[in-house]
């Protein structure tokens, strides 16, 4: 009987402790954190802030710490120009994925990262073309590095443009309005003379020959985009245009490459300028060279720009323009598709400032139709040493109708490229890339002859 009672007591104690253990396990379990929600705290000056839930997927690499939210601009005071203030939206991002199995440490994304940004000149109506470019840049490169992106416009960006572009970019996004003085006729321009030039170009059917806004754009990109308040915080830029494609994975930090190797300007495509738009550009350049010989770099790229030691301009420039291909000399008859990665401190230097001021005062942006492509290219060719200019063979790039597809079968396989090497523009007769290789005594890649005309 005593044994039976002891057994019953043990059962009761066992049951009691089991219930207590289950109770404590249930009450001490941690609650799941709520998902982040989209936040729109309202307008801060002319800016907004958005936060998004991170969306990690299987195979994602460890994300670096999120960037701190920074307020780019306050509401401008009555005494300040609203255009000159930074109309900004700043977005911290967290998630990242490796490209081709390459992961990047948080140290690289903070301590070692370059002070750099993408920059795009766009209007609200360009939204659905620029998002194509953003996806290309993010998927092929920036999802590993989270670099910022600056958008500039001669009018305020609308909320839809900001929201859509912010949602696609892994770095912070900044939105700015161009100051009026950078997008208007300077007071030294004879507007009646400029009007007659536009009418004449329209009759001759020169592309954008009658456009005022196109001329403002070329002048702004030539001499002012790097002076915008939003850009002054950065040292490096990558210019991105709407509707581009990047054909290959970019498995390294291009900004760091430029910085660490002493490069200040770079390109992927080069060709001839449309001569009808720049008849006196080289005359102004020669005037500048006489006025400021101290700015002309030793071991410069004059050989790329001129075939007669500087007497005349051969019309080569480092960035691509889009147009008809019937005549190698008159190749550009449509819009430009400028790819550039460059150093902003160089563009803000006294040498480049004096160079641009000389061209600007001569009035060719309005009395002719000077483009920013030859202006930048000539500036780089004369003011920089030739080894400070870099050809990014491994950035496979497309904007209708020209393609840069890296020459080399194994490279294209290794970097998951999807371009057709037969479309590569580099070695065609109307490309200037061969001149760049010859000037620098660079060996052309194996297989280049198969891609010539």
N, C-alpha and C positions, 0 to 999 in steps of 0.2 A: 504493500500500500504506500509506504514511504517512498519507494522507488518510483511509483507511478506519479505521486505528487511532485517529486523533483523534476520528472520529465515534463510535466505540464508547466511548471514554473520556467524551465528552460525555453519551452516553446513560446511562452508569453513574452519573455525577455527578448528572444530573437525577433519576434514580430514587432515589438516596440522599437528596438533599435533599427530595424529595417525601414519602418515608417519614418523615423527621425532622419535617417540618411537620405531617403528620397525627398523629404521636405527641404532639407538644407541644400541639396543639389539643385532643386527647382528654384528656390528663392535666390540663390547666389549666381545663377547664370547671367551672362552679360547680354544686354539688349543690343540689337543691331543698329548701327548708326544710320540715320536717314540719308537718302540720296540727296546730293546737292541739287538745288533748284536754280533755275534761271533767275537772275537778279537784274533789275533795272531800277537802280535807286534814284533815277531822275537826272536832270541836267546839272552838270557842274560847269559853269561857264557855257561852252558850246560842246562839251564832251559828254560821253556816256561810259558806263562800265558794265560789262557783262561777265557772268561766271557760268560755266557749263559743267555738267557732271563728266568726270573722266570715264572713258569707255575702254577699259583694258580688255585685251583679247589674248587667247592662248598664244604663247610664243613671244609676247611683248617683252622687251628688255626693261630693266628697272628704270623708272622715270626719275629724272633729277628733281630736286626740290622745286616747287612752283616759284615763278618769278614774283617778286613783290609788286603789288599794284601801285603804280605811280601816277600821280596826276600831272598830265603834260602841260595843261594851261588852265589858268583861272579865267573867269569872265573878264574881257578887256574893260579897262576903265574908259570913261568918256574921252579922256585925253589921248588914248591909244587907238591905233588903226585896227578895226576888227579883222581886216584881211591879214595883217601882219601877225596877229596872235595865232596860236596853234589851236585849231579846232580839232580836239583830240579825243580819241577813244582808246583806252589802254586795257589790254586783256591778258591776264596771266593764264598760262597753259601748263598742263602737267604731263599728259601721256605722250609716249614716244614709241616707235617701233624701229628695230634695227633693219638696215638694208643689207641684203646678202649676208645675213648672219653677223654683221658687224655691230657691236655695242659700243656706246660711248659713255664714259664715266661722267658723274656729276662735276668732277674737277674740270673736265674739258669744257663743260657747258657753263662754267662760272669763272674760275680763276684763269683759264687759258683761252677762253673764247675771245674772238676779235670784237672790237667795238663797231658793229656793222649792222646794216639794215638793207632790206629790199626797198626799192622806191618805184612807184608807178604814178604816172600822170594819167588821170582818167576822169571821165564825167559819169554822172549817174546812169546815163544811157548805155555806158560801156559795161555794165555789171555782168551780164551773162557771157561776155567774151573774156573779161578779166578773170572770172572764176575758173575758166578752163586753164588759164595759165597758173593760177594759184594751186590748183590740184596737181598740175605737173610738177611744179617746184616743190610742193610739200611732199608728194609721194616719192620723188626721185632724190630729194636732198634734205629739205628743212625739217622733216619730222624727226631727224636725228639731232638737230642743232637749235631749233626754236629761235631763230633770229627774228627780229622785229620787222614790221612792214609799214612803210610810210606811203600814204595815198595823198596826192595833191590834186587840186581842182581849182579852176578859176571861179567856181560857184560853190556854195556849201554842199557837202554830201548829205543825201537824205538818210533817214533812219534805216530804210530797207537795205541800201548799199552797205551801210556800216554793219548791220546785223548779219547779213549773208557772208560778207568777206571775213568778218570776225570769226564766224563759226568754222571757217575752213583753215585758218592760219594758226600754227602752233606757237608762234611768238606773240608779242604784243602788237597791236595795231594802232596806228596813229593817223588822224585825218586832219588835213590842213587846207586852208584857203589861200590862194596865191595873192600877195599884195597887188593892189591896182597898178602901182608903178612898175611892176615886173610883167604886166600883161596889158600894155597900152603903148601908144606912140610916145617916145621921148620928145621933149620940147624942141630938140634940134632937128627933127625930121620935117621936111617940107611935105605936108600931106597932099597937096595938089600934085606934086611930082610923083609921090608914091601911088596916088590913084591912077595916074596916066600909065605907070608901069604895070599895074594890075590889069588895066584894060588891054594893054598891048599883049601881055602874056596870055590873057584869055583868048584873044583873037588867034594867037599862035598855038593855042591848045596845049600850053605847058601845064602839067598837072599841078593843081593848087596854085597856079599862077595868079588867080584873081582872089585868093583867100587871104583875108586879114588875120583870122584866128590862127591859121597855119603859121604865119610869120611870127605872131606873138609866141606861139609854142616853140618855134625854132630858137628864137632869141632867149626865151626863158630857160630852155634846156642847155643852151650854150653858155649862159652867164649867170644864172640866178638860182637854179634849183638847189644848189649846194649851200646857198645863203639863207634858205628858208629857216625860220626858227625851229621847226621840227628836225631839220637835218643837222643843225649845229652841234647836237649832242653826239654825233657819230663820226667815225674816222674812215669807214669803208662803206661802199654802196654796191648793190647789184641792181641794175635797171631791168625791169620786167615789163614787157608790153602785152596787150591783150592777144589772145589766140595763138600763143606759142606752144610748141611741144618740146619736151626734153626726152630724148630717145633712150638714154642710158642711165643706170644708177650712178650717182656721184658719191663714192664711198669715203670721201675725206672732206675736210673743211676748206673750201676754196678761199675764204677770207683769210684764214690763218696761213694758207699757202702763200698768198700775195704778201702778207705782212712779213712772214719769216724768210722769204726769198728776195726781199727788196724790190718787189714789183709794184708799180703804181697805176698801170692801165692795162686792160686786157681785151681780147676780142675772140670771136669764133669764125666770123665771116668777113671777107674784105672784097671790095670790087670798085668799079669806077663810078664817079659822080656824074650826074647829068649836067653837062657843061653849060647848057643854056641858063641854068639857075645861078651860076657863079662866075660870070665873065671877068669880074675885076677882083675876086677874092684874093688871088695870089699877089696882085699889086698891093693890096692892103697888108698882106703878110710881109712882103718885102720892105714896106715902109716900117713896119714894126721891128723887123730885124735890124734895120739901120738905126732906129731910135734906141733900141735896147739890146745891143750886142751882148751885154752882160748876162742876159737871160737865156741865150742860146747854149744848149748843153754841148759839151764836148762828146764826141762819139754818139751823135744823135742819129736820127733815122731819115736824114735828107735823101738818102739813096732810095728809100721806099716812096718818097713823095715826088721826087723829080728825077728825070732821066738826063738832065743836062746841068747837074750840080747847082740847082736852085734858080736857074734863069726862068724856067717855066714849071708849072704844076702839071703832073701827069694824071691828076684826077683820082688817084687811088686814095681810099680811106678805109679805116679799120672796122667799120660796122656796116651792116647790110641795109641796102635799100631795095625796095620791091618794085618791079616794073617789067617792061618789055625787054626781050633779049635779042632783038634783031641786030642791034649795033652795040658792040662792046664799049664804045665811047659814050653812047647815049643810052645807057642801060637803065637808068632810073626814071621811070615815068609813073610811079604810083607811090604808095606810102612807105615810110621807113619802118624797119623792124629792129630797133636798136638793142643789141646786147652789149652791156658793158659791166665789168666789175672793176672798180677803181678806187683810188685814194682821194678822199674829200679834202684832206689837208693840202694836197697838191693843187686841186682846183681853187682852193681859197688862198693860195700863195700869191705873193706880189708879182711873180713872173706871169702866172696865168691871168691875174687881174689886169696887168698892163696889156697883155695880149688881147684879151676880150675888149677892154676899153678902146683900144685902137680900132678894132673891127667895128665895134658898135658906133663909134663916132663917124666912121666912114659911111654908115647908113645902108650897107648892103643887105641887111635883113629885110629892109622895106623897099629900097630902090632896085633890088634884084630879088632873089629868093634864097638867100644863103641858108643852108641846112645845118643843124647842129652836128650831124655826122662828120662832114669835112672839117668843121671848126674844131671839134674835139680831136680829131685825128691829126690835123696839122699841128695843133697845140702840143699833143703828146709827142709827135714826131720831132719837133724842134726843141721843146723845153725839157724833155726827159732823155736820159741815156737810152740807147737802143736795148740794153739788157734790162731796163725797167718796164718794158712792154712785153706782155706775155700772150702767147697763143694757146688757148685752152682746147687742145685737140680732144680731150676726153669729155668735154661737155657737148654732147650730141644735141643739136639745136635745129628747130624748124620754124619758119614762118613763111607762109605762102609767098613766092613759089620756091624759095631757096632752102637747101638742106646742108647742114654740116653733119656728116656721118663719119665717125672715126675710121681711118684707114687701118685695117688690121683685124683679121678674122677672129683671132683668139681674144683680143680685147673686147670685141662686141659680144662674144659668148660669155666671157667672165663678168661683164657688167650688165647682162640682161638687156642688151640693146634690141630695139625693134625697127631700126631704120634700114633701108635698102642701100647698100654701099654704092650701087650704080647711080643713086641720086646725089651723091656727094658733090658739092659745088667747088670744093677747095682747088681742084686742079684743072678746072675748065679755063678756056682761053680768056674769059672776061672776069676771072678772079684775080685778085692781087696777092693772094697768099703765097704763091711761088716767089714773088719779089721779096716778101718778108723772110722766107727761108733762105733765099740767095744772099740777102743783105747780111744775115746773121751766120752765114756759112753752116746752116743746119742741114742735116741729111734728110732728104724726103723719105717718107715711110715706104716700106716694101709694098708694092701693089699700086702705087699712085699712078703709074702710067696707064693702068687699066681703066682709070677713072677720068682720063683726059678726053677731050673731044674726039 
